[in-house]
Amino acid sequence: MSSKAMRRFVISHRNGIDGLALETDAPVPELQTPTDIIINIKALSLNARDLQIVTNDYPAPHAVPERVVPVSDGSGVVVAVGSAVTLFKVGDRVAPVFPQGHHHEEDMELRNPKRGLHRGLGGAIDGVACEYFVCDEEEAVALPANFSFEEGATLPVAFTTAWSSLYSHHPKLQAGQTVLCLGTGGVSLCAAQLALVSGAKVILTSSSQTKLDRAVSLLSPLAPSPDAIATIDYSTIDDWDREAIRLNGGKGVDFVIEIGGRGTIARSIRSTKQGGLVAVSGYMSDYKPIPQHILDEDIAKTILYSAASVRGVFVCNREELKTMIAALEYGSVRPIIDKTFAFEHLPSAYSYLAEGKHFGKVCIRL
């Protein structure tokens, strides 16, 4: 490594986006073990988690150290390898695994201090908002050959969360089933792409008909049939859970990609068939005032009478990430990227994500 210093962001405080501080003379990491690799980071993509950490809305604030390097998702090119590295060579295009060390087990061990949330990039440990990143060779995966670095940067969190929601647990998605995707953000669109290419049907929700029309246009080439995509504009349809059932032929849907949290969970459950799965991976509605009738709702009773399964989802393991990448390549699925910012404008990318106007992934190019 010829460079002695690099640019990186650190979180100087967690009271808002202005806590993102750019350092221009940070030390370049060195190989620590014979199986380490050094990655020249080329692109990042943002997730709700990144925003929650910098605004102190993250559910495990105790797991975030001071002046941590932010951002969970990134990709780049290998520029140095340890003497015992066998999986990669200099010049290979890779993405670091988001939960370092999560290789085979079905679920993250969230309560174990040495695992779970305590090994996630950009939270408990330094993330990838830096020009160079070092990790063990076992903690990275190869990018699809035809993916850009920006597309590759969407894989470790958003696509793995979508994959986990549909395939990592029981029930697993089957062709011909229906997936209700809340919103048109990263995880929901990733799930819609995976579902369609698997022969399933998709119902998309949004408060913007423009976003819905764009989604249908982009997703249609993956659809197994002309009627495989339906939409709900919940700015005009208040009871979107009933509308989802109507669009599904009067039956509850098989899967719900639930990213809203307490503001949407009851309706997500009611829209699901008995034995269906509500995959909870976010709580975006917590940023907004919640109507009193939702706060008063008895969620336990809603679950009881629906007989649906409600499960928290926290990405998937490294081996499933590899399987998912193979599925994307086989199905010719490309990530949907809304907007790309320059590295020095990372705070602006966070602000754009916070506005909630994005369609797909928000990326950063180094």
Secondary structure, 3 states (H helix, E strand, C coil): CCCCEEEEEEECCCCCHHHEEEEEEEECCCCCCCCEEEEEEEEEECCHHHHHHHCCCCCCHHHCCCCCCCCCEEEEEEEEECCCCCCCCCCCEEEECCECCCCCCCCCCCCCCCCHHHHEECCCECCCCECEEEEEHHHEEECCCCCCHHHHCCHHHHHHHHHHHHHCCCCCCCCCCEEEEECCCHHHHHHHHHHHHCCCEEEEEECCHHHHHHHHHHHHHHCCCCCCEEEEECCCCCCHHHHHHHHCCCCCEEEEEECCCCCCHHHHHHCEEEEEEEEECCCHHHHCCCCHHHHCCCHHHHHHHHCCEEEECCCCCHHHHHHHHHHHHHCCCCCCEEEEEEHHHHHHHHHHHHHCCCCCEEEEEC
